[in-house]
Amino acid sequence: MAMFSSTPSAIAPALALLLSLPGLYFFFTSHFHPPRQISFSDPDELDDLLLFHKAIAKDASNFSRHFTRHPSARSHLSAAVSKPKIAFLFLTNSELYFAPLWELFFANVTLKQYNIYVHADPFVKIPPLEGVFKDKIIPSKRTQRASPTLISAARRLLARAMLDDPFNTYFALISQHCIPLHSFNYLYDFLFDMRKLYRDLDFRSYIEIIDDDPFLWDRYNARGSDVMIPEVHFDEFRVGSQFFVLSRKHASMVIKDRKLWRKFKLPCLNIHSCYPEEHYFPTMLSMQDPKGCTGFTLTRVNWTNSVDGHPHTYHPPEISPGLIHNIRKSNSTYSPMFARKFSPDCLNSLIEMADSVLFKD
């Protein structure tokens, strides 16, 4: 009868494999399984509701007092003026990489024309903000990509900006990877061109609204079959970029909404088709005031060679005046005002061409 002996050389590989199993499990689960979606707590939901109620009440009070959509009251963060303002809403879960570039964008611009608000994920350590961004962080909550937390963060920014200054007339949502493509004055004159007013002298919102996306059905059913009914039927469901420039009228609609939010905050079963931040805003505004929306965004992205749902990221070797001029080109009547995504190490190259290219309209 043959006897089998276990030698150290034979045991070592098996032991190494056994010890590596926990590490392999962690690697594969973290790289190939989607992260667990953040759930909402009742206290967080209540905080938001109280904020929205305050903003809605303040807006109604201003409107009833002056019978106009251009309210007149004093902001506690800004000077009291009658000129309409742009509220820049920065949504970030990291450092504001392009803050120095935005500093140049806002240079020599009067505070009577704009306000800045920053929603910064409190679970991420972000260096103190200086310059025009100093003291601009609003009370913020945790955010996660492809989850309703990004809807909440945007609504939080809108409500804070509405509550803070009744002269905030347009609300531009911007990411930390976003850069301006024109000067501030070019953007301001474009938005407040009175020839663009439509019925009831309202300003239109610049938000992408798409109804023919090839994956629309999968996105609609990401929470399960018929879950969106009766609030949202499939022929009402829309998708689009999460980055928008909303009029005050539409910002008010967003923070007043409860019905659609109850559906879009539900957890997704198909995580790979679930991008609530790209679904909620286009669907809601398309249902409530489609003619008041242009149907396109002012933020340009490049979806060529996209990875894991992320658009193309520009790196320093790509940065040139020619790139900026090409990005400015558009299929619509208007030139884009912002662009993304740019890697943080593009900053120096962009600053070098700020005056000669970016802000030379």
Beta strands, then each sheet from edge to edge (+ up, - down):
strand 1: 85-92
strand 2: 114-120
strand 3: 168-175
strand 4: 179-180
strand 5: 205-208
strand 6: 245-247
strand 7: 293-295
strand 8: 299-300
strand 9: 338-339
sheet 1: 2+ 1+ 3+ 6-
sheet 2: 4+ 9- 8-
sheet 3: 5+ 7+
end
